[in-house]
Amino acid sequence: MTAPRHVIRIEDPDDPRIAAFRSIRERDLTGRENRFIAEGTVVLRMLAAAHARGGDFAAEKLLLLENRVAGLAEELAAFPPDVPVYVASASVLDAIAGFHLHRGVLALGHRQTVASPADLIDRLPASALVVMAAGISNHDNIGSIFRNAAAFGADAVIMDATSCDPLYRKALRVSVGGVLKVPYARSGSIEENLSLLLQRGFEVWALSPAGRAEVRTIAAAPRMALITGTEGSGLPSAILDRFNTARIAQAPGLDSLNAATATGIALYEIARAQGRL
Amino acid sequence: MTAPRHVIRIEDPDDPRIAAFRSIRERDLTGRENRFIAEGTVVLRMLAAAHARGGDFAAEKLLLLENRVAGLAEELAAFPPDVPVYVASASVLDAIAGFHLHRGVLALGHRQTVASPADLIDRLPASALVVMAAGISNHDNIGSIFRNAAAFGADAVIMDATSCDPLYRKALRVSVGGVLKVPYARSGSIEENLSLLLQRGFEVWALSPAGRAEVRTIAAAPRMALITGTEGSGLPSAILDRFNTARIAQAPGLDSLNAATATGIALYEIARAQGRL
């Protein structure tokens, strides 16, 4: 039995203590200084775990619909006592958020440490699996890359500077908290990040419908990186010409797979080849 | 060189000839007597192919943004001359549809033949791969099942009556036209449809995070069926207890994969085992 968590009741949508949760839908489109909004029970749990690890992420405060508190006793107990838990009625909560919050579970967190791709790659173990996102500006796609990376135990996600921030509310939600689990870096160009991987002994495979090898035939190497591009235009031909390319076998004459599914299949196959699963 | 397609210009959003395209977002929620709206170039191409095959689907009319016509010459030529092509300006088109139509490509089609699960299964070849959707009411998930079924060459999708109509606008769009490609039936209960498959010699595998066999170890059989349930609650335990169950190996301690990705991986593995890819 855990003791009931102390909560602070918010009556006024303009209360400064919960200002960070105000109009989150609109502000999602702006930079937020490494702060982010986590939504839903599963992501809340992932944030508590990340906070407890004392690594890249810390929780600042929680804001919950009042009738969710009792059911979340276990999750709330996972946060240290100095992380305040605010609660509000449905009408106050909706007035704060600026839209109807169906699930009524919000947390504010921040990213404490921001690694460069080089720093992150230097910290990886001798046997490693990296996903490289190349120019992915769609929040759903970035989120699903992290969800798949977490599911198949990838060690890191490396993004170029043009890929979108995975801490955007929707990307974090689609990742089901994977963004808080898999270490990542986002800066530099695709070429610069690829050079870093090659210098550190990674075998780089680019995923493409026109790939030369079928993904299930890829031979395992201790350090492997999978590059994935946008669903429409795919990876630049300069990359496809220079690196190993892998395709996923499909029925003839059809549009390619959804980007998330294709990345999931490729990661599953590579992680299996490396003996990770 | 194909001759330019004859088009009919619409100036009045209330023109009765394009009444079927009016307020499509709201009407999507209602029954539409096997009529459906296809959106976008790829789905338009799939509709033309389905119409030309003369099978389950026929195109009735097209409605395009005027500046899209020139670029779609090849797609338009694929429709017979008795399928009228209406064009409108952006403002008239948006007034018809009831929201801003970014892509400006719409078609109205209808389903001509509605097979029962028994009829559909009876028509399948000796070697067959079937996907069974069990209680899937989410349009995205139904759409992605069809996209994956098409990508990996499944012969049919069987849905119980509680699964949602794959001809819903969003489901059809997410399927990227897969709904027009892979034969399907939607009626009966999960149990009834499973009995039909068993009677016709199918080996049935239920996909579940708690599955007993890893999906890559499934032995091929000439006739195989994969059952997939909802992402949250999964398949009923009565099914999991009674049939072969398959899981997708994942890193420990994590939330399960996205339903679309999980189905995609399982179909890829089974289709490969059957020698289809």
HADDOCK unambig.tbl for C-alpha pairs under 7 A between the chains (distance, minus, plus):
assign (segid A and resid 148 and name CA) (segid B and resid 257 and name CA) 6.99 0.50 0.50
assign (segid A and resid 151 and name CA) (segid B and resid 250 and name CA) 5.37 0.50 0.50
assign (segid A and resid 151 and name CA) (segid B and resid 251 and name CA) 5.49 0.50 0.50
assign (segid A and resid 151 and name CA) (segid B and resid 254 and name CA) 6.32 0.50 0.50
assign (segid A and resid 151 and name CA) (segid B and resid 257 and name CA) 6.57 0.50 0.50
assign (segid A and resid 152 and name CA) (segid B and resid 250 and name CA) 5.14 0.50 0.50
assign (segid A and resid 152 and name CA) (segid B and resid 251 and name CA) 5.17 0.50 0.50
assign (segid A and resid 153 and name CA) (segid B and resid 251 and name CA) 5.01 0.50 0.50
assign (segid A and resid 249 and name CA) (segid B and resid 277 and name CA) 5.68 0.50 0.50
assign (segid A and resid 250 and name CA) (segid B and resid 151 and name CA) 5.34 0.50 0.50
assign (segid A and resid 250 and name CA) (segid B and resid 152 and name CA) 5.12 0.50 0.50
assign (segid A and resid 250 and name CA) (segid B and resid 277 and name CA) 5.91 0.50 0.50
assign (segid A and resid 251 and name CA) (segid B and resid 151 and name CA) 5.48 0.50 0.50
assign (segid A and resid 251 and name CA) (segid B and resid 152 and name CA) 5.17 0.50 0.50
assign (segid A and resid 251 and name CA) (segid B and resid 153 and name CA) 5.02 0.50 0.50
assign (segid A and resid 251 and name CA) (segid B and resid 277 and name CA) 6.38 0.50 0.50
assign (segid A and resid 254 and name CA) (segid B and resid 151 and name CA) 6.32 0.50 0.50
assign (segid A and resid 257 and name CA) (segid B and resid 148 and name CA) 6.99 0.50 0.50
assign (segid A and resid 257 and name CA) (segid B and resid 151 and name CA) 6.57 0.50 0.50
assign (segid A and resid 260 and name CA) (segid B and resid 261 and name CA) 6.85 0.50 0.50
assign (segid A and resid 261 and name CA) (segid B and resid 260 and name CA) 6.83 0.50 0.50
assign (segid A and resid 261 and name CA) (segid B and resid 261 and name CA) 4.53 0.50 0.50
assign (segid A and resid 261 and name CA) (segid B and resid 264 and name CA) 6.23 0.50 0.50
assign (segid A and resid 264 and name CA) (segid B and resid 261 and name CA) 6.24 0.50 0.50
assign (segid A and resid 265 and name CA) (segid B and resid 265 and name CA) 5.50 0.50 0.50
assign (segid A and resid 277 and name CA) (segid B and resid 249 and name CA) 5.70 0.50 0.50
assign (segid A and resid 277 and name CA) (segid B and resid 250 and name CA) 5.91 0.50 0.50
assign (segid A and resid 277 and name CA) (segid B and resid 251 and name CA) 6.39 0.50 0.50
